[in-house]
Amino acid sequence: MEINVNPLVDAIDRYIAKADDELEKTLTEEGYPGAKRAVELTSLLEDAVDGALETDSLEFLERVQEATEVPGFITDVWPGIKNADNLRDALYQIFREQFDEMMKGFTYDWMLAENPVLAGMDEAVTRPAEAFIEGWSGELARIMNLNTKDTMERLLLKAQEKQWSVDKLAEEIGNSGIRNHGYRSRRVALTEMLRVESYAQQENMVQNPLAYKKRWIHTSSAHPRENHIAMDGQEVYKREFFELTGKDGGTYLVLCPRDTSLPASETVNCHCLMETIANENAMGMSKDEMADLRKQYMDEVNAEYDAWEQKFKEDNGIEEPRDDPSVTWEVYNSYYEAYRKGEIA
């Protein structure tokens, strides 16, 4: 019997469009500029991540279905799958390209909202912003790959314990989060879009001569974090660190909401943002003066970063830290932040 699926497809499309409309409305109400761009890029990121997870899960399922029995698969086939970097490499490429587009687009949107004179001069970002894009892309891809392989391994161990057949294991894979990854893809896309928004807002402040200080703003949500509510109104100079007390009782010094140094419990579904506090002495500058001062600020930040990176290489005996697998983004970024805080001379 031939079934007309067009009404269902149309209904799904309307639902997705409605959800995106709601997200755009929410972001606009919370104070994010360029909400339409943010929603569009979130959807692109979600689709790309979902595609990478789909390819990986299908390959895993196909390999399982080719096996004759579960114990032999675990012993002979699983180690090769577990140690493969296909998913990590695919996700890194996705994040690297899309975070770069997000960073440039969101920085422009923040500039357009706060200092239109600077908007559109060029798409240059500072070295710390470039390092965030590259470093966090790699770290996030590594984490997602590791979590995916852990989920697969737990299911395999369960299959071994319960003495499942290959067909039973294949059925359970189909019913598990390994194959049903739509929610995971959307959650990652939303979280990372908002994270890049924070770093783009920080980048805008770095480049903006009118920006003097920044203020943490807590936006209302269905399930607000009490410690984030307590952050509301905290002010620091634009390149300095906020002090956030985590739910775990730890103290975190962060540049912005959803800073990569924060645990997932402090970043997932966080909608906080910052507010720029203007430098009144910079009011009334000409466009050329603004452009010159912007370049000066960027040159200073880049020179500081280059000096720190050289020190990192010398202290650790590493020629190219980003090409060294032992230097994770957490290590690299923590060292830089310690340098910025004066903890490393």
C-alpha positions as CSV (number, residue, x, y, z in Angstrom):
1,M,0.0,0.0,0.0
2,E,1.4,3.4,-1.0
3,I,1.3,5.9,1.9
4,N,1.2,9.6,1.3
5,V,3.8,11.0,3.7
6,N,3.6,14.6,2.5
7,P,1.2,15.7,5.3
8,L,3.5,14.3,8.0
9,V,6.6,15.9,6.4
10,D,4.8,19.2,6.2
11,A,3.7,18.9,9.9
12,I,7.3,18.1,10.9
13,D,8.6,21.1,8.9
14,R,6.0,23.4,10.5
15,Y,7.0,22.1,14.0
16,I,10.7,22.7,13.3
17,A,10.0,26.2,11.9
18,K,7.8,27.0,14.9
19,A,10.6,25.8,17.3
20,D,13.1,28.0,15.5
21,D,10.8,30.9,15.5
22,E,10.4,30.5,19.3
23,L,14.2,30.3,19.7
24,E,14.7,33.5,17.6
25,K,12.1,35.3,19.7
26,T,13.6,34.1,23.0
27,L,17.2,35.2,21.9
28,T,15.9,38.6,20.8
29,E,14.0,39.1,24.1
30,E,17.1,38.1,26.1
31,G,19.2,40.7,24.3
32,Y,21.2,38.7,21.7
33,P,21.7,40.7,18.5
34,G,21.4,38.9,15.2
35,A,19.1,36.3,16.5
36,K,18.0,35.2,13.1
37,R,21.6,34.5,12.1
38,A,22.1,32.6,15.3
39,V,19.1,30.3,14.7
40,E,20.1,29.7,11.1
41,L,23.7,28.7,12.1
42,T,22.4,26.6,15.0
43,S,20.3,24.6,12.6
44,L,23.3,24.1,10.2
45,L,25.4,23.0,13.1
46,E,22.7,20.6,14.4
47,D,22.3,19.0,10.9
48,A,26.1,18.6,10.5
49,V,26.6,17.1,13.9
50,D,23.6,14.8,13.4
51,G,25.0,13.7,10.0
52,A,28.4,12.8,11.6
53,L,26.7,10.9,14.4
54,E,24.4,9.1,12.0
55,T,27.3,8.0,9.8
56,D,29.3,6.7,12.8
57,S,26.3,4.9,14.3
58,L,25.4,3.2,11.0
59,E,29.0,2.0,10.5
60,F,28.9,0.6,14.0
61,L,25.6,-1.2,13.5
62,E,26.8,-2.6,10.1
63,R,29.9,-4.0,11.7
64,V,27.8,-5.6,14.5
65,Q,25.5,-7.2,11.9
66,E,28.4,-8.7,10.1
67,A,29.6,-10.5,13.2
68,T,28.7,-14.1,14.0
69,E,28.7,-13.8,17.8
70,V,29.1,-11.0,20.4
71,P,32.2,-12.2,22.3
72,G,34.2,-12.5,19.1
73,F,33.1,-9.1,18.0
74,I,34.2,-7.6,21.3
75,T,37.6,-9.3,21.2
76,D,38.5,-8.9,17.5
77,V,36.5,-6.0,16.0
78,W,35.7,-3.6,18.8
79,P,39.3,-2.5,19.6
80,G,39.7,-1.2,16.0
81,I,36.4,0.7,16.2
82,K,37.2,2.1,19.6
83,N,40.6,3.4,18.6
84,A,39.4,4.9,15.3
85,D,39.4,8.7,14.9
86,N,36.8,8.9,12.1
87,L,34.1,10.5,14.2
88,R,36.5,12.8,16.1
89,D,38.0,14.0,12.8
90,A,34.6,14.6,11.2
91,L,33.3,16.5,14.2
92,Y,36.5,18.6,14.4
93,Q,36.1,19.7,10.8
94,I,32.5,20.6,11.4
95,F,33.2,22.6,14.6
96,R,36.3,24.3,13.2
97,E,34.4,25.6,10.1
98,Q,31.1,26.5,11.8
99,F,32.6,28.1,14.9
100,D,34.7,30.3,12.7
101,E,31.7,31.4,10.8
102,M,29.7,31.9,14.0
103,M,32.6,33.9,15.6
104,K,32.9,36.3,12.7
105,G,29.2,36.7,12.3
106,F,28.3,37.1,15.9
107,T,31.2,39.6,16.5
108,Y,29.9,41.7,13.7
109,D,26.3,41.5,15.2
110,W,27.6,42.7,18.6
111,M,29.6,45.5,17.0
112,L,26.7,46.6,14.9
113,A,24.6,46.8,18.1
114,E,27.2,48.6,20.2
115,N,29.5,50.5,17.9
116,P,28.2,50.6,14.3
117,V,31.2,52.6,13.2
118,L,33.4,49.5,13.6
119,A,31.0,47.0,12.0
120,G,32.1,45.8,8.6
121,M,35.6,47.3,8.7
122,D,37.0,43.7,8.4
123,E,36.3,40.3,9.9
124,A,39.6,40.0,11.8
125,V,39.6,38.5,15.2
126,T,42.4,38.3,17.8
127,R,44.7,35.4,18.4
128,P,42.9,34.3,21.6
129,A,39.7,34.1,19.6
130,E,41.3,32.1,16.9
131,A,42.9,29.8,19.5
132,F,39.4,29.3,21.1
133,I,37.9,28.3,17.7
134,E,40.7,25.8,16.9
135,G,41.3,24.5,20.5
136,W,37.7,24.1,21.6
137,S,36.8,22.5,18.2
138,G,39.3,19.8,18.9
139,E,38.5,19.3,22.6
140,L,34.7,19.1,21.9
141,A,35.2,16.6,19.1
142,R,37.4,14.5,21.4
143,I,34.9,14.6,24.2
144,M,32.0,13.7,21.9
145,N,33.9,10.9,20.3
146,L,34.9,9.5,23.7
147,N,31.4,9.7,25.1
148,T,30.0,8.0,22.0
149,K,32.6,5.1,22.2
150,D,31.9,4.8,26.0
151,T,28.1,4.4,25.2
152,M,28.9,1.7,22.6
153,E,31.2,-0.1,25.0
154,R,28.7,-0.1,27.8
155,L,26.1,-1.7,25.5
156,L,28.6,-4.3,24.3
157,L,29.5,-5.2,27.9
158,K,25.8,-5.5,28.7
159,A,25.3,-7.8,25.7
160,Q,28.2,-9.9,26.8
161,E,26.8,-10.2,30.4
162,K,23.3,-11.1,29.2
163,Q,24.6,-13.4,26.5
164,W,22.7,-11.6,23.7
165,S,22.8,-12.8,20.2
166,V,24.1,-10.5,17.4
167,D,20.5,-9.9,16.3
168,K,19.4,-8.9,19.8
169,L,22.4,-6.6,20.1
170,A,21.6,-5.0,16.8
171,E,18.0,-4.5,18.0
172,E,19.2,-2.8,21.2
173,I,21.5,-0.5,19.2
174,G,18.6,0.6,17.2
175,N,16.6,1.4,20.3
176,S,19.5,3.2,22.1
177,G,20.8,6.7,22.1
178,I,23.5,5.5,19.7
179,R,21.0,5.6,16.9
180,N,18.5,8.0,18.4
181,H,20.9,11.0,18.5
182,G,18.6,13.8,17.4
183,Y,18.2,15.4,20.9
184,R,21.9,15.1,21.5
185,S,22.7,16.9,18.2
186,R,20.3,19.8,19.0
187,R,21.4,20.2,22.6
188,V,25.1,20.4,21.4
189,A,24.2,22.8,18.7
190,L,22.3,25.1,21.0
191,T,24.9,25.0,23.8
192,E,27.8,25.7,21.4
193,M,26.0,28.4,19.6
194,L,25.5,30.2,22.9
195,R,29.1,29.5,23.9
196,V,30.4,31.1,20.7
197,E,28.0,34.0,21.3
198,S,29.7,34.7,24.6
199,Y,33.2,34.5,23.1
200,A,32.1,36.8,20.2
201,Q,30.7,39.3,22.7
202,Q,34.0,39.2,24.6
203,E,35.9,39.6,21.3
204,N,33.7,42.6,20.4
205,M,34.6,44.2,23.7
206,V,38.3,43.6,23.2
207,Q,38.1,45.4,19.8
208,N,35.7,48.1,20.8
209,P,37.3,51.4,22.1
210,L,34.0,52.3,23.7
211,A,33.9,49.2,25.9
212,Y,35.5,49.8,29.3
213,K,34.0,47.2,31.7
214,K,31.6,44.3,31.4
215,R,28.6,43.2,33.6
216,W,27.3,39.7,34.0
217,I,23.5,39.5,33.2
218,H,21.4,36.6,34.2
219,T,18.4,36.0,32.0
220,S,15.3,34.3,33.2
221,S,14.8,30.6,32.3
222,A,12.5,27.8,33.3
223,H,15.1,26.3,35.6
224,P,17.5,29.1,36.8
225,R,20.7,28.3,38.5
226,E,20.8,30.0,41.9
227,N,24.6,30.6,41.6
228,H,24.1,32.3,38.2
229,I,21.4,34.5,39.6
230,A,23.9,35.5,42.3
231,M,26.3,36.6,39.4
232,D,23.8,39.1,38.1
233,G,25.3,42.6,38.1
234,Q,28.9,41.6,38.8
235,E,31.3,44.0,37.0
236,V,34.9,43.6,35.9
237,Y,37.2,45.3,33.4
238,K,36.6,44.0,29.9
239,R,39.6,41.7,29.7
240,E,39.5,40.6,33.3
241,F,37.7,37.5,34.8
242,F,34.4,37.1,36.5
243,E,34.4,35.1,39.8
244,L,31.8,32.4,39.7
245,T,31.0,30.0,42.6
246,G,30.0,26.7,41.1
247,K,27.3,24.4,42.2
248,D,30.2,22.1,43.3
249,G,31.4,24.8,45.6
250,G,34.5,25.5,43.5
251,T,35.6,29.0,42.4
252,Y,35.9,29.6,38.7
253,L,37.5,32.6,37.1
254,V,35.9,33.0,33.7
255,L,36.0,35.5,30.9
256,C,32.3,35.1,30.0
257,P,29.3,32.9,30.5
258,R,29.8,29.3,29.2
259,D,33.6,29.7,29.4
260,T,35.3,26.5,28.4
261,S,36.9,26.2,31.8
262,L,33.4,25.6,33.3
263,P,32.0,22.1,33.8
264,A,28.9,21.1,31.7
265,S,26.7,21.5,34.7
266,E,27.4,25.3,34.6
267,T,27.1,25.7,30.8
268,V,24.3,23.5,29.3
269,N,21.1,25.5,28.9
270,C,22.7,28.6,30.4
271,H,21.4,31.7,28.7
272,C,23.4,34.3,30.6
273,L,25.1,37.1,28.7
274,M,27.1,40.2,29.4
275,E,26.5,43.9,29.2
276,T,29.1,46.4,27.9
277,I,29.8,49.4,30.2
278,A,31.0,52.2,28.0
279,N,34.1,54.4,28.3
280,E,32.7,57.9,28.4
281,N,36.1,59.4,27.6
282,A,36.0,57.6,24.2
283,M,32.7,59.2,23.2
284,G,32.9,61.5,20.2
285,M,35.9,59.9,18.5
286,S,36.0,60.0,14.7
287,K,35.8,56.8,12.6
288,D,39.5,57.0,11.9
289,E,40.3,57.4,15.6
290,M,38.1,54.4,16.4
291,A,39.8,52.3,13.7
292,D,43.2,53.2,14.9
293,L,42.4,52.5,18.5
294,R,40.8,49.2,17.6
295,K,43.9,48.1,15.7
296,Q,46.1,49.2,18.6
297,Y,44.0,47.1,21.0
298,M,44.1,44.0,18.7
299,D,47.9,44.4,18.2
300,E,48.4,44.5,21.9
301,V,46.3,41.4,22.6
302,N,48.0,39.5,19.8
303,A,51.5,40.5,20.9
304,E,50.6,39.4,24.5
305,Y,49.3,36.1,23.2
306,D,52.4,35.4,21.0
307,A,54.7,36.2,23.9
308,W,52.7,33.8,26.1
309,E,52.7,31.0,23.5
310,Q,56.5,31.3,23.0
311,K,56.9,31.0,26.8
312,F,54.6,27.9,26.8
313,K,56.7,26.3,24.1
314,E,60.0,27.0,26.0
315,D,58.7,25.9,29.4
316,N,57.3,22.7,28.1
317,G,59.9,21.9,25.4
318,I,57.2,21.7,22.7
319,E,57.7,23.3,19.2
320,E,54.0,23.2,18.1
321,P,51.7,22.7,21.1
322,R,48.5,22.5,19.0
323,D,50.0,19.6,17.0
324,D,51.0,17.7,20.1
325,P,48.3,15.2,21.2
326,S,49.5,15.5,24.8
327,V,48.5,19.2,24.9
328,T,44.8,19.2,25.3
329,W,42.8,22.4,25.1
330,E,42.2,22.3,28.8
331,V,46.0,22.3,29.5
332,Y,46.7,24.9,26.8
333,N,43.9,27.3,27.8
334,S,44.4,26.9,31.5
335,Y,48.1,27.8,31.1
336,Y,47.2,30.9,29.2
337,E,44.6,32.0,31.7
338,A,47.1,31.4,34.5
339,Y,49.5,33.6,32.6
340,R,46.8,36.3,32.2
341,K,46.0,36.1,36.0
342,G,49.7,36.7,36.9
343,E,50.1,33.1,38.3
344,I,52.9,32.4,35.7
345,A,55.7,34.9,35.5
